[in-house]
Amino acid sequence: MNTFTERQVEIMEAASVRIDKFGIQSLTIKNLASDIGLSEPALYRHFNSKNDILLGLLTYFIAEMKTRIALVIAKPHQTAGEELRAIFDSQLNTLIKKPAIVSVIFSESIFHFDDDLSKKVAEIMELMQGHINRNIESGQKASSYSKLINASTLTTIILGSIRLTVLKWKQSGHKSDLVKEGTEVLAAILKMIENNK
């Protein structure tokens, strides 16, 4: 488990603000040092590079996401569909509060040559995939979901649909209503797979 110093968290938060306001391309050590009133050499004492800062942001987000979703799953839910709605409600509301993380996740092309960053983005996807797949499998076992489509394929359909909704929100400059649209997309998929009792 990575732990960050207060100064590192401050730097990562400043990086988030810069990414959110001006885009990931504007994130340079020079700009960031200026944003927080540090010299570039002082900033380099906390992070070796811009990619290290991005790696820290993703690591920090993953740790928070694991804790948050574990708490959602630990709550009693009447149906698998209700649990899935709660997972996505938590995730979409978090993305609204931390839009910079969306910019980082969707900027694979900028750091596709950086294995560590690519692995962190893949870890976020795998985490969500694992939670959705487990939910679908248990829902199918309990007969609250149709077994017409296997869990793995349904997981891909759900993740792909939500990912597209998040991308549209990002491209709209966060003007669309991410929670409303994401909830509607998930509701439509659940309408197709939930068995009516």
C-alpha positions in Angstrom: 0.0 0.0 0.0 1.4 3.4 -1.1 1.4 6.1 1.5 1.8 9.7 0.5 3.2 12.6 2.5 1.1 15.7 3.0 3.2 17.6 0.5 2.8 14.8 -2.1 -1.0 14.9 -1.6 -0.9 18.7 -2.0 1.0 18.4 -5.2 -1.3 15.7 -6.6 -4.4 17.8 -5.7 -2.8 20.8 -7.4 -2.1 18.6 -10.4 -5.8 17.5 -10.4 -6.9 21.2 -10.4 -4.6 22.0 -13.3 -5.7 18.9 -15.3 -9.4 19.8 -14.6 -9.0 23.4 -15.7 -6.6 23.2 -18.6 -6.3 19.6 -19.7 -3.6 17.0 -19.1 -1.3 18.5 -21.7 -0.9 21.6 -19.5 0.5 19.5 -16.6 4.3 20.2 -16.6 6.6 20.4 -13.6 7.2 24.1 -14.3 3.5 24.9 -14.4 2.8 22.8 -11.3 5.7 24.3 -9.3 4.4 27.8 -10.2 0.8 26.8 -9.1 1.8 25.8 -5.6 4.7 28.3 -5.1 7.5 25.7 -5.1 10.7 25.8 -7.1 11.1 23.0 -9.7 14.0 21.4 -7.7 11.8 21.4 -4.6 9.0 19.7 -6.5 11.4 17.1 -7.8 12.2 16.2 -4.2 8.7 14.8 -3.9 8.1 13.3 -7.4 10.7 12.3 -10.0 8.6 13.3 -13.0 5.2 14.3 -14.3 4.4 10.7 -14.9 5.2 9.9 -11.2 2.6 12.5 -10.2 0.0 10.9 -12.5 1.0 7.5 -11.1 0.4 8.9 -7.6 -3.0 10.3 -8.6 -4.1 6.9 -10.0 -2.7 5.0 -7.0 -4.5 7.3 -4.6 -7.8 6.9 -6.6 -7.5 3.1 -6.7 -7.0 2.9 -2.9 -10.0 5.2 -2.3 -12.1 3.3 -4.8 -11.3 -0.1 -3.2 -12.4 1.2 0.2 -15.5 3.0 -1.1 -16.8 0.1 -3.2 -16.1 -2.4 -0.3 -18.4 -0.2 1.9 -21.1 -0.1 -0.8 -21.0 -3.9 -1.2 -21.0 -4.5 2.6 -24.4 -2.8 2.9 -27.4 -5.1 2.6 -29.2 -4.9 -0.8 -32.5 -6.6 -1.7 -31.4 -7.6 -5.2 -28.2 -7.8 -7.2 -29.6 -5.0 -9.4 -29.9 -2.8 -6.4 -26.3 -3.5 -5.4 -25.1 -2.8 -9.0 -27.0 0.6 -9.0 -25.3 1.5 -5.7 -21.9 0.6 -7.0 -22.3 2.8 -10.1 -24.0 5.6 -8.2 -20.9 5.7 -5.9 -18.5 5.6 -8.9 -20.3 8.2 -11.0 -20.7 10.7 -8.1 -17.0 10.3 -7.3 -16.0 11.0 -10.9 -18.1 14.2 -10.7 -16.1 15.3 -7.6 -12.8 14.2 -9.2 -13.1 15.0 -12.9 -9.3 15.2 -13.3 -9.1 11.4 -12.8 -11.3 10.9 -15.9 -8.9 13.0 -17.9 -6.0 10.9 -16.7 -7.8 7.6 -17.4 -8.8 8.7 -20.9 -5.4 9.9 -21.8 -3.9 6.5 -22.4 -2.4 7.8 -25.7 -0.2 10.3 -23.8 1.4 7.7 -21.7 0.9 4.5 -23.6 4.7 4.0 -23.6 4.7 4.2 -19.8 4.1 0.7 -18.5 3.4 1.7 -14.9 0.7 4.3 -15.9 -0.9 1.8 -18.3 -1.0 -0.9 -15.6 -2.7 1.5 -13.2 -5.4 2.4 -15.7 -5.8 -1.3 -16.4 -6.1 -1.9 -12.6 -9.0 0.5 -12.4 -10.8 -1.3 -15.2 -10.1 -4.7 -13.8 -11.4 -3.6 -10.3 -14.7 -2.5 -11.9 -14.8 -5.6 -14.1 -14.3 -7.8 -11.0 -17.1 -6.1 -9.1 -19.5 -6.2 -12.0 -18.7 -9.8 -12.9 -19.2 -11.0 -9.3 -22.5 -9.1 -9.1 -23.8 -10.6 -12.4 -22.7 -14.1 -11.4 -24.4 -14.0 -8.0 -27.5 -12.3 -9.6 -27.7 -15.1 -12.2 -27.2 -17.8 -9.4 -30.0 -16.2 -7.4 -32.2 -16.0 -10.6 -32.6 -12.2 -10.3 -30.8 -11.8 -13.6 -31.5 -13.7 -16.9 -28.9 -16.4 -17.8 -29.4 -15.7 -21.5 -26.0 -13.9 -21.8 -23.0 -15.0 -19.8 -21.6 -12.9 -17.0 -18.4 -12.0 -18.8 -20.2 -10.7 -21.8 -22.7 -8.7 -19.7 -19.9 -7.2 -17.8 -18.3 -6.0 -21.0 -21.6 -4.5 -22.2 -22.2 -2.7 -18.9 -18.6 -1.4 -18.6 -18.5 -0.3 -22.2 -21.8 1.5 -22.0 -20.8 3.4 -18.8 -17.3 4.1 -20.2 -18.9 5.7 -23.3 -21.3 7.8 -21.1 -18.3 9.0 -19.0 -16.4 9.9 -22.2 -19.3 11.9 -23.6 -19.5 13.7 -20.2 -15.8 14.5 -20.4 -16.1 15.7 -24.0 -19.0 17.9 -23.1 -16.8 19.8 -20.7 -18.7 18.2 -17.8 -21.9 20.0 -18.9 -24.0 16.9 -19.3 -25.5 15.2 -16.2 -23.2 12.2 -15.7 -25.1 10.6 -12.8 -28.5 11.0 -14.6 -27.2 9.6 -17.9 -25.1 6.8 -16.4 -28.1 5.8 -14.2 -30.4 5.8 -17.3 -27.9 3.6 -19.3 -27.6 1.1 -16.4 -31.4 1.1 -15.8 -31.9 0.3 -19.5 -29.5 -2.7 -19.3 -31.0 -3.9 -16.1 -34.5 -3.7 -17.7 -33.2 -6.2 -20.3 -31.5 -8.6 -17.8 -33.5 -8.5 -14.6 -36.1 -11.2 -14.0 -39.3 -9.8 -12.7 -40.4 -11.6 -9.5 
